[in-house]
Amino acid sequence: MKPKRNLLFPMLILAMFFLTLAPVTAKPQAKEAAVTLTAITRHDSAMYNAFEDAFRTANPELDVDITWLEITTNAGWAKAIQSTTYTIDFCWGGGPTVFSIIANEGLLKPVSDTDLINRIDNEIPANIAGVPMNLKDTNEDYLWVASALSSFGYTVNHANMDKYGLPMPRTWQDLASPDWFLGRTQFAVAMGNAPETTSNTRAYQIITQAFGWDMGWQLMTMMGGNSKMTGESGPTRDSVITGPQAAAMTIDFYGYQAMTENPNCEYVLPEGQSIINGDPIALASTCDDLDETQAFINFVLSQEGQALWLDKRFNRLPIRADSFAYAASHGNPRPDLEAAYNNALNNVGIPFNETEAVANYDAFTFYFESTINDAHNELVDTWSTLIDYLRKGSISTAEFRSVVRAMATPSITPEECIDYQNAYLANPFSIDQIQATWLSEAKARYTAAKTQAGVEANDDNDEGEYFSPYTADISGVSTDEVLLADTTVNMTIVDYADYTYLYSTKEVDFYLDGVYTSTDNSTPFTIDIPTTTLANGPHSLMTIATEYMGTEKLNYVNFQANAQKSPPTYSITVPSGTVGNMSSLDGSIGSDADFTPSFVQFYIFSTLDKILWSSKVTASLASFSEALNTTLLPNGEHKVIAIVGYDSGNSVILEDTITIFNEAAVIPTSTYEPAPGFMIFSVIPFLAILVIFEKKRKK
């Protein structure tokens, strides 16, 4: 068992660290200051040194020096505050989770300075985009307050995307798409290992809360198949700045930093799929220089202090909106960051449960490490095999999605994750064996999925488990509703049910009374029904929504125009259990003075709502029989749609099912098409050597 990077190794480092006589300081001082504060931070030295220098300049009457301890783990923060080696005065940066954890352990002290309290009350928003920007204790005293804003997304390198022929990703699903798979040794995406990066972990927690636990882990597992695992957040960011990766998980200011260093880079906030965090600052429970420490926090929250975030070295979003005007008035306008600030506030994504994020945090990171990071070789091998089968047409979309779901569904529930977290807190060493079990289970799932894909690829039957790609429901008219005026009908598309995180809706085709009418390729996918020009009585609207992978979704509605009228009787006989080359669809349509039969348009749809066969009957409608060559259709149960039309222009849709079993049935090939310009690049030999070395080092 390898040593835990976030447990045993950091504990040894901390033990050695606390025994040393030379503390970590920001910079050597010419003379010893009257007061030395000690802070724990996850900010880098350039950032905290800039704030310390500006604080001294703004408060010349205070003789203060600050010792900065850069500790990366949550457990390390708690140990440092509880240690006897240092007296920690304040904590700064790292996101709300670690602050909530140490607050729960009683390791934060309430703010007591009147000026600081007034500033927080009157100048710092209590919440932004529905997210709390402070934490209070039971006495309503401030335990922490946000000093900056963060959003969580990914950064892309447009030059690398062009090089590999990759489409622009707008959602988390896009990074998990087969389109973003380059090969077994060349990866389009960079992902940090959860125990080593709090910012990437927050993105992963967002994904599981946005899509649900099972689907979130499925999505991250697929994304892992497209990704190089890069450890900490810094190397993850650097891989997209200098290449060869085309996208990398980043917190916002890492993205803005990438844009500054490489004009080809762009930070992307997933559309409606992220959150805003407040990045806290707080007094430690052991603080013994309260006046000076609270003076520093007060400065950080001032307009002058907030304007420092806008320095091009840092590119952070401030907690105070008025800091943009302050910075501009002092010669540092940042319209780019102000636009990013407004975009972040307007892109309200998901309701995020911070309590849940705290309750499962460590176990969550360990599960990620075991199943995606440590099992990465096995994951990539299986993912590559599945995509190869899909691209060759050896397995269908349904089979692909079925195997992926079996491969990527997590082996633990959200409740079990919290139980493992509690067990870890009670006995940190217990996680070693648990992780070994998770790793073994993940490798077994990946092996089983690869085997199952091989079985499906050699099977003549398209029997993959069916998952609806998305919901595409008609809104604006209901079944048998009588419309009296021209009516606008929309398709209500929910793209993220089941497996649609692979692709989103491309277009919707509309059929009015059995006749193709229009195609809309942008939301809200609308058709305007000219009700007043339609014949009185029944009419039908059929829609076929198509996602980019080619999967379709059928919907239809029978409605009435101008007046309620009952259509004549009709019946269709659908064969079942058919074996042989030919069968027929039989039926009859009645007629009366208002409704004379005109045609029957037949469609047979697959379980994925793709049209497999269509035929139009226009003769002998009183009693008709339409030949059906079953050998041209795949085996299984399919949907039969019959649009019955009349001379008057009215129509009604009838639905039934047909079950076909044919030894000679033809199986349709996959509709998947690789991304334009798709290329596989060989990995540079010395990178392979580094990967091997890294694997050996971990053992």
N, C-alpha and C positions, 0 to 999 in steps of 0.2 A: 504493500500500500504506500503510495507516495505521500509525503508530508503535505498537510493542508496549507495552502498558501495564505488563507485568511484565518488560520487558527494556530497551528503549531509553530510555523515559521515566523509569523508576526509576533507571537508570544516570546519566542527566543530573542528576536530582534529588540522587542520592547524591554526585555529583561536586561540585555546588554546595554541598551540605550539609557535606561534609568540608572545603571551603575556607573556610567561614565561621568567624569568630573567636568567635562567641557560641554555645556549645553549648546543646542542648535540655536544660533542667533541670526538675525536678519543681516547684520553687517558689523564689523568691528567698530567700537565706539572709542572716540578719543579720550573720553573720561567717563567714569561711572555715573549714571543718572541717579537723581534723588529717588526716583521710583522706577522699578522694573516690573512691568506686567508680563505675564506668561499666557500665551494664547495657543489653542489648538485650532488648526485650520486645514482646509483642503484647497485653499487658493495657492497659486504659485508665488514665488518670491518677488517677481517683478510687480505683481499686483499689491501684495500686502506692504512691500517697501514703499510704493508710491503713496498709499494711504497713510502710512506712518509718517513719512516726510511731510505730507500736506497737513496732517494733524498738528505736528510740531510747529509748522509755520503759522497756522491759524491760532495756535494757543501758546504763544511764546512764554507766558507766565508759568506753564507747566513743564517741569523737568522730568520727562518720561522716556523710558526706553522700553521696547517690546521684544521679548524672546518668543520666536514663532516655532511651534512644534508641528511639523507636517506629518500627521498620522492619518492613514488611509482607511483603517477598518473601524467599524462601529465598536467592536470589543476593545480596540485600542484606545478609543476616546474615553470609554468608561474606566479603563484601567488607569489611564493617565490622571483623570480627575481624582480617582481614589488612591493614587500612589502617594508615598511620602517623599518622593524625590523632588517633585515640583508642586508648587501651589498654583493651580490653574485659575486664571482670572476670567477669561471669556473664551467662547467658542464661535467660530465664524466660517460659514460656507459648508457646502456638502449636501444641501437639500433638507427638506423637512423631516424625512424619515429618521435619520440619525438623531436629530434634535428631539423628536417625539420619543424615541427609544430612551435616551438618557434622561429626558424629563420624567418618564414613567419610573425610572430608577431613582428619582429624587436628586439628580445631579445638576439641576439648574436652580439658580436663585432668582426670585422675582425682582423686576426693576423697581427701584425706590426713589430715584432722583426725580424731583418735581418737574424740572425743565424737560427732562427726557420723556417723562410720561405725557406732558402736554404736547410735545412734538409728535409722539406716536398717536395720541388721540386726535390731533387736529391736522396733521400734515401727511400721515402715512395711511393709505387706504386699508380699511379693515378686511376687505376682500376685493379681488379682481377676477372678473369672469367667473364669479361663483366660488372661487377658491380662497380659503382663509389666508390672510397675510400675517397672522400672529397666532400665538397660543397663550391662553390664560389658565391660571390655576383655579382652584375652587373658590378663592377669595377675589376672583376677577382681576388679579394682578398679572402683568405681562411676564411670561416666561421666555418667549422669544418673539422677535419681530423680523419680518422680511427686510433685507437690505438691497435686494436686487430681484429681478424676475428671470425665470428660465423657461424655455420650452424645449421639447424633445422631438427630434425627427432624425433626418439623415442628410448628409451632404453628398452631392453628386459632382462628378468631374465630366463635363460635357465632351471634352476631347477624348477621354477614354470610352465614353458611351458611343461616340461616333466610330471610334476605332473598332469596337466589338459589334457595332450594329444593334445597339440596345435601345428600346423605347424609353421615353421619359417616364420615370415612376412618379406617381402622384399620391399613392397610398401604400400602406405597409404590404398589402397583398401583392403589389407589383414587384416588390423585392423578392417575394416567394415564388414568383411565376417561373415556369419552365423557360420562358423567354430570357430570363436572366441567368440561366445556367450555361457556363462556357465550357466546362470539361472537368475531368477528374483532378487536374493539377493547376488549372487557371481559374481563379475565382473572381466574380464580378463585384462581390460585396465584402465588406469587412465588418465583423461583429466582435465586440469585446466580450471577454469571459466574465459572467455576472459577478463572481466574488471579487473580481479585480477592478470593477468600475461601477460606481454608484449611479452615474448618469446613464450608462447603457442599461443597467438594471431597472431604472425608472422607466425607460422606454419599453422594456420587456413587461413590466407590471402594467403599463398602459395598454399594451396589446392584449394581455389576458383579461383585463377588465373591459376593454372595448368590444372584444369578440366573444367573451365568455371563456371559461377556464379551458375546456377541451379544445375549442377551435383556436384559441390563442396559442396554446402549445403546439397544435398542429401547424399553425402558420409559422411560428418561430423555428420549428424543426425543418420545414421546407426552406425557410430562409437560410438556415444553417447549412443546408445542402448546397446553396449557391455561394457560400461565404468562406472566406479565410478567417480563422479564429486568431485574433490579434492581441488577446490579453487585456491590458489596460486601455483606458480611453485615449491616451495620448498617441500611442502607436496606431490605434484604430483610425483616429483623425488623420495622422500623417500618411497613412496608406492611400487615402484619396487625394491628398494634396500632391504627393510626388508619384503616385501610382504604385502598382499597376491597377489598383481597384477603381471601379467606376462609381461606387457608392459606399458610404460608411455611416454607421450609427453615430450620431453626434448630438450633444447638447447644443443649444443655439449659438452660444458665443464661440464654441469650437468651429461651428459652421461659418460664422462671420470671419473668424480668424483665417480659415481656409480660403475664403473669398478674397481676403486681403493679400494672402501670399500667392494665390494662383487664380488669375482672372477666369479660368475655365471652370472654377468651382461655383456651386450654388447651394445654399442651405434650403432644404425643403421641409416645410411643416405639413405633415400629412393632412389632407383635407378632411376636417371634421373628426380626426382620429388622434388628437394629442391633448395635452393639458398645459396649463401654466402653473409653475411652481413659484413660491416665494423662497428665496435663498436666505436662511436665517442668520442672525447674530444674537448672542445671548450671554448672560452672566453665568459663570460656573458656580456651583454651590460652594466652592472653596475660595471664592474671590475675597481677598483681604485688602484690596486697594479700590474700594467701591467708587470713590469720587473720580479718580483718574480713569478707571475703566468705563464708567458711564459717560464721562466726558468724551472718550474715544467713540463710543457707540453713537452718542449724540452727533458727533461730527460726521460719521458715516451716513447718518440719516439726513444731514443738512443738504441744502441745494448744492453747496460747494462740494461736499463729499460725493453726492450722487453724480455730479458731473464728471467725476473721475472715471466712472464706468465707461464713459463715451470715448475715452482715449483709444486710439486705433491699436494700441498694444493689447487692449482688453476686450473691446467690443461687446460689452455687457448691456443688457436692458435694465435701466434703473427702476426702482420702485416708485419714484416720483416722476410724474409726467412733466412737471415744471422744470426739471433739470435740463431738458433740451433747450428751452429758451435761455436758461442761465448759461449753458455752455456756449450757445451761439453768441450771446452778448459778451462773452470773454474770448471770442475768436476761435471757437472750436465747434462750428455748426456740424450736426450729424443728421442730415435729412434722411440718409439711408437707414440709420438705426431707428429714427423716429417712425419711418414707414414700417419697419419690421415690428416695432413696438405696437403700432396700431393694428397691424395684421395679426399679431399674436392675440391681442385683446378681442378682435372680431372673430377669430377662428376658434370659437368656443366648441370644443370637441365633445368629450365624454364626461359624465359625472364620475369623479374618481374617489374611491373609498380609501382614505389615508389610514384609517383604523385597520382595515384588512391588510394594507401594504406593510404596516408595522408588524402585524401579528404573524405574518409568514415570511418575513424578509430573509433571514439567513437560510432557512430551509429552501426557500424559493431559489436563491442563488446557488446552493449546493446541488439542487435537482437540475438546474440548467447546466452546471459544470459537468455533472455525471453523464447526462443524456445527450447533450449537444457538443460540448467542448471535448470531453474525454473520449467520447464514442464517435468523434468526427470522421475518422477514416472509414469506419463501417457505414456511417450515415451517408457520406459522399458516394461510396461504392454502390449502395442501394439506390440512392437518388439518381445517380448517373444511369444505372441499368433501367430504371423505370422510364426516364425521359427518352432513352434510346429506343425502348419498345414503343413508346407513344409516338415519337417522330417517324418511326418506320411504319406505323399503322398496325403493329403486331398486337397491340391492346387498344381497346376503345377508350374514349373519355370516361365512360362509366367505370370500366375496370381500373383505369389509372386512379381515379378518385377513391375507389373502394380500397385499393391496396394502400394508397397514401394514408387514408384514414386509419387503417389498422396499424400502419407503421408509426404514425405520429401522435396518436391519442395518448395522453399521459397515463402513467400507471398509478398515479395518486390523485386523490380528489382535493379540492381546496381545504376541506375540513381536515383531511389527513396531513396536509402540508402544515397546517397550524399545530397539529399534534406533534409532528416531527420538530417543529420550531421549539415547542415547549420542552421536549425531551432534550434538545440540543442545549437550551439555556440551563437546564438542570444538570446536564453532564455533557460538556462540549466534546469530549472524546468519543461519545456514542455515534457521532456523525460519520466516522470513518467506515464502520461496517455498513451503515445505511447507504452510504454513497457507493460502496462496492456492490451492493444489491441492485441499486438503481442502474449502475453501469452495466451489470450483467443482463438485467432485464431489457435495457435499451438495445444492446447488441443482439439479443435474441429476437427482438421485434424487427430490427433491420434485416437480419438474416432471413426470418420468416417471410417478410415482405418481398424480398428479392426472389425467394423460392416461389411464392405465390404468383408473382409477376411472370415468372417463367412458365408456370402452369397455364395462366391465362393466355400467354402469347402463343402457346401450342394448342389451345382449345378452339374448336370451330364455333363454339357458342358464345355469343355476346351476353354473358350472364353476370357482368359486374354489378355490384350493389348500386341501386339508383339513389342519387341524391339530387333533389331539386336545386338547380344552379342558383336560382334566386326566385323571389316572388315578383310577379309582374301582373298586378291586378288593375282591372278597369275601374276608374272612378269617374263619376259624373252622370252615370246612368245605371240603374239597377234592373234586375230581371223583370220583364213584363211591365216595366214602368211606361206610362203614357206620356210622351213628350209633346208639348204643345207649341214650343218655340225652338228656334235653332239652338243647338246645344254643343258646348265644347266638352269633349271627353279626353281625359288624361290617363296615361298609364302610371300607376303608382309603383315605382321600382324600388325594391329593397335588394341591393346588390350583395349583401354580406351574409346571407343565409347559407349554411352548409359550406360548399366549396367555392363560392363565387369570389373569394379573395384571390383566386387565380386571375380572373378578368372581370370587367364590368360591362354594362350594357353598351352595345354598339349601335343598334337601331331597332325600330319597331315598325313592322309592316301592318297596314290597316286594310281590312276587307269589309266593305259595306254591301250587304245583300249578296254575298258571294263573289263580288267583283273587287279585284285589287284597286284600291283608291289612292293610297299615298304611303310614303316612307318618311319617318322622322328620325334623324340621327342625333338629336340633342334633347336633353331634358327640357320640359316635362313630357316629351313624347305625346303630342297632341293631335287630335283630329277634330275638325268642326263638322258636326252633322247638320246638313241643311234640312232640318225637320219639316219646315213649312212647305218644302217642295216635294216631300215624299208622299207616296200614296197612303191613304188611311189604312191602319191595321198593323200587322206584325212585320218586324224587320229584324235583321241580325247584324251584329258587329263582331268580327273576328280579328284578333291581334296576334301577331307572332313576334315576340321580342327575342333578339339574337345577341348573345354575348360574344366577345372577341374570340373566344376559343371555338366558336361555331355552334355551341349548344343553344337550343331555342326553348322558348316558353310560350305555350299556347293558352290563350284565353278567349272566351266569347261570351256574348250576352244577347238574349232575345228581348227586344223591347217593342213598344207600340208607338206609332206616330199619329198624332192628331186625334185619333179616336180608337177606342178599344174595339177590336174585332177578333173573333176566334178564327184561326186558320182551319181549312178542311183537314180531315183525318189523313194520316199517312203512316206507313209502317215499313221497316227495313228488317230483313232477316240476315243476320251475320253468321257465317259458318264458324265452327269451333272444332278443335282437334283435327284439323285438316292435314292429310298426308297425300301427296301427289302433286302433279304439275298444275292442275287447274281447279278452280272453284268459282263461286260467283257470289255477288251481293244482290239479293233479291228484295223486292218490295213493291209497294203500290202507293199512289197518291190520289186522294179523292179530289173532286172539283165541285164548285158551285158557281153562282152567278158572279161573285166578286173575285174568286180565286181559281184561275185556270192553270194547271201545272205547266211549267215552262222548262225546268231543268232540275237535275240533282247533281251537285258537285261533291264528289267523294274525295276524302283525304284519309290516308292511314299514317298515323304519327308513331314514332318510336317512343320508348319510355322517356327519352330526353327531349320529346316534343319536336323532333326533326321530321320533316315530311319524307316518308319513305315511298309513297305512291299516291297518285291522284288520277282521277278520271271523271269526265263529265258525261252524263246521260241526258239526252235530249229527245229521245223517241220512245214511244209506247210507255208513257209515264204512268198510265193507269195500272199497269202491271209490268214491271221492268226486271231485267236480269243483266248484271254487268259482270263480264268475265274478269277473273282475278288470277294472275299467275303467281301462286304462292311461293314458287321456287326463287322468285326474285326478292323475297322478303326474308328477314332474319327470323329465326325461331323465337317464340315467346309471345307474351300478351301485348297487344298494341291497341292504340286508341283509334276508333273509326269516327270520323266527323262527316256528316251529310248535311250539306246546305241545300234545302229545298226551296226552289225559286218559282215564282208565279209570273204570268204575263203582266200582271198589274204592277210589278216591281217590288212586291212584298217578298219576304223570305223568312224561313225559320231554320234554326240549326238543331240537329238531332245528334246525340252522342251515344256510342256503344263501344264495345270492345271486341276484338277478334284474337283468338289464340291459335297460333300456327306452330306446327311441329313438322319439320321437313328435314329429312336426312340430307337433301341436296340444297338446303337453303344457303343463299349467298350472304355472307356477313359483310356489312358495309365497313370500309376502312375508316380509320380515324380522320377527322377533319382538321387535325392540328397542322399548322404550317409554321415553320421556324421563323424567327424574327428576320427581317431583311438584313442582308449583309452578315448573317451569322457566321462566326469564325471561331475556331478553337486554336488557342495559342499554346505552344509548348512552354513549360516553366523553365526558367533559367537554372542551369545545373547547380550553381552554388546556393540558390534558394532551397533546393531540395535537400542539400547537405545541411543547411541551417535548420530545416524542419526536423530532419532526423536527429540532429544534435539536441534540439529543444525537447523532442520526445524522450530521448535518453536522460536528459537533465531532470525531467519531471519524475522519472521512476525512482 
